[in-house]
């Protein structure tokens, strides 16, 4: 499979459909990625099944993909966006800081 060298950094907030049971599930393509990745998840998220974080973490470690994955305590899906009912200012600031740091390190 071809690698993806043009992508220098990527971030995912909430991780919906990032781990699926399909053969083209994004987590199964990690061996093609050379970039640094960031994943920020809400602690409570009905859009993200309970197995996703652990399976994604295992896949990232198996492929040795450079990454940071974190689950923000006391948050719900949508916590990063001020217009959403589940906005959490402290967690949102932390998540966005991680994304901006990722970009700063990789996209200059």
C-alpha positions as CSV (number, residue, x, y, z in Angstrom):
1,X,0.0,0.0,0.0
2,X,1.3,3.5,-0.7
3,X,2.3,5.6,2.2
4,X,0.9,9.1,2.8
5,X,4.0,11.4,3.0
6,X,2.2,14.7,2.1
7,X,0.2,14.7,5.3
8,X,2.5,16.1,8.0
9,X,0.0,16.2,10.9
10,X,-3.7,15.4,11.6
11,X,-6.0,15.8,14.5
12,X,-9.3,14.2,15.4
13,X,-11.8,15.5,18.0
14,X,-14.3,12.9,19.2
15,X,-13.2,10.2,16.8
16,X,-16.5,9.2,15.3
17,X,-16.1,6.2,13.0
18,X,-12.4,6.1,13.5
19,X,-12.6,2.4,14.5
20,X,-15.1,0.3,12.7
21,X,-15.6,-3.3,11.8
22,X,-15.1,-2.6,8.1
23,X,-12.0,-3.6,6.2
24,X,-11.2,0.0,5.4
25,X,-11.6,1.3,8.9
26,X,-9.2,4.3,9.5
27,X,-7.5,2.6,12.4
28,X,-6.4,-0.2,10.1
29,X,-4.6,2.3,7.8
30,X,-2.2,3.6,10.5
31,X,0.7,1.8,9.0
32,X,0.5,4.1,6.0
33,X,0.7,7.3,8.0
34,X,4.1,8.9,8.6
35,X,2.7,12.0,10.3
36,X,2.1,12.9,13.9
37,X,-1.5,12.4,15.0
38,X,-3.6,13.8,17.8
39,X,-6.9,12.3,19.1
40,X,-9.0,14.0,21.7
41,X,-12.1,12.2,23.0
42,X,-14.9,13.1,25.3
43,X,-15.4,10.9,28.4
44,X,-19.1,10.5,27.6
45,X,-19.9,10.1,23.9
46,X,-22.8,8.0,22.6
47,X,-21.3,8.5,19.1
48,X,-18.1,6.6,20.0
49,X,-18.5,3.0,21.2
50,X,-16.7,2.0,24.4
51,X,-14.1,-0.1,22.4
52,X,-12.9,2.7,20.2
53,X,-10.3,4.4,22.5
54,X,-8.6,1.1,23.6
55,X,-8.6,-0.4,20.0
56,X,-7.2,2.9,18.6
57,X,-4.6,3.1,21.2
58,X,-3.5,-0.5,20.6
59,X,-3.4,0.1,16.8
60,X,-1.3,3.2,17.3
61,X,1.2,1.4,19.6
62,X,1.4,-1.6,17.2
63,X,2.3,0.6,14.2
64,X,4.4,2.9,16.4
65,X,2.6,5.9,14.9
66,X,3.7,9.1,16.6
67,X,0.6,10.3,18.5
68,X,-1.1,11.7,21.5
69,X,-4.5,10.3,22.5
70,X,-6.4,11.6,25.5
71,X,-9.9,11.3,27.0
72,X,-11.0,14.5,28.7
73,X,-12.8,13.7,32.1
74,X,-16.2,15.2,32.7
75,X,-16.8,15.9,29.0
76,X,-19.5,15.0,26.5
77,X,-19.4,15.0,22.7
78,X,-19.2,18.6,21.5
79,X,-17.1,19.8,24.4
80,X,-14.7,21.8,22.2
81,X,-17.2,24.1,20.6
82,X,-18.6,27.1,22.6
83,X,-21.9,27.1,20.7
84,X,-22.7,23.5,21.9
85,X,-24.6,22.7,25.0
86,X,-21.9,20.4,26.2
87,X,-19.1,23.0,25.9
88,X,-16.4,22.6,28.5
89,X,-14.1,25.6,28.5
90,X,-11.2,24.0,30.4
91,X,-11.1,20.8,28.3
92,X,-11.7,22.7,25.1
93,X,-8.8,25.0,25.7
94,X,-6.5,22.1,26.5
95,X,-7.6,20.2,23.4
96,X,-7.2,23.2,21.1
97,X,-3.8,23.9,22.6
98,X,-2.7,20.3,21.7
99,X,-4.0,20.8,18.2
100,X,-2.2,24.1,17.7
101,X,1.0,22.7,19.2
102,X,0.8,19.8,16.8
103,X,0.4,22.2,13.9
104,X,3.2,24.4,15.2
105,X,5.6,21.4,15.3
106,X,4.7,19.9,12.0
107,X,3.4,22.5,9.6
108,X,6.0,25.2,9.4
